[in-house]
Amino acid sequence: MAKFAFTMTIEASSEQEAEKKVKALGVLASKLKTVEVEKLAHIVKNDPAKTALAKAYLGLH
């Protein structure tokens, strides 16, 4: 599969936190299909109830 490089800005409280976010996003992008990443982003952006439910399931609340 081809690889592509992008420049992007990440909001974070520190450079280390931003690096962790980028690495995590890379894992999601490599393990999920495009449609799955798009659906996940849509839910996080537009459906706070489902996002809260997912966070609770992951033990993040």
C-alpha positions as CSV (number, residue, x, y, z in Angstrom):
1,M,0.0,0.0,0.0
2,A,1.3,3.5,-0.8
3,K,2.3,5.8,2.0
4,F,1.6,9.5,2.1
5,A,3.0,12.3,4.3
6,F,1.0,15.2,5.6
7,T,1.7,18.3,7.7
8,M,-1.0,18.9,10.3
9,T,-1.6,20.9,13.4
10,I,-2.6,19.1,16.6
11,E,-3.9,21.0,19.7
12,A,-2.3,19.7,22.9
13,S,-0.9,21.0,26.1
14,S,2.6,19.9,25.3
15,E,4.7,18.6,22.3
16,Q,4.8,15.2,24.0
17,E,1.0,15.0,24.2
18,A,0.8,16.1,20.5
19,E,3.2,13.3,19.6
20,K,1.1,10.7,21.5
21,K,-2.0,11.9,19.7
22,V,-0.3,11.6,16.2
23,K,0.9,8.1,17.0
24,A,-2.5,7.0,18.2
25,L,-4.1,8.5,15.0
26,G,-1.6,6.6,12.9
27,V,-2.6,3.4,14.6
28,L,-6.3,4.1,14.0
29,A,-5.6,5.0,10.4
30,S,-3.6,1.8,9.8
31,K,-6.0,-0.6,11.5
32,L,-9.4,0.8,10.5
33,K,-10.9,1.0,7.0
34,T,-11.5,4.5,5.6
35,V,-15.3,4.3,6.1
36,E,-14.7,3.2,9.8
37,V,-12.4,6.2,10.5
38,E,-14.9,8.5,8.8
39,K,-17.8,7.1,10.8
40,L,-15.8,7.4,14.1
41,A,-14.9,11.0,13.3
42,H,-18.5,11.8,12.5
43,I,-19.8,10.3,15.8
44,V,-17.1,12.1,17.9
45,K,-17.9,15.4,16.1
46,N,-21.7,15.1,16.1
47,D,-23.0,12.6,18.7
48,P,-21.8,13.4,22.2
49,A,-24.0,10.7,23.7
50,K,-22.4,7.9,21.7
51,T,-19.0,9.4,22.3
52,A,-19.6,9.5,26.1
53,L,-20.8,5.9,25.9
54,A,-17.7,4.8,24.1
55,K,-15.5,6.6,26.6
56,A,-17.3,4.9,29.5
57,Y,-16.9,1.5,27.8
58,L,-13.1,2.2,27.4
59,G,-12.9,3.2,31.1
60,L,-12.1,6.9,30.3
61,H,-14.8,8.5,32.5
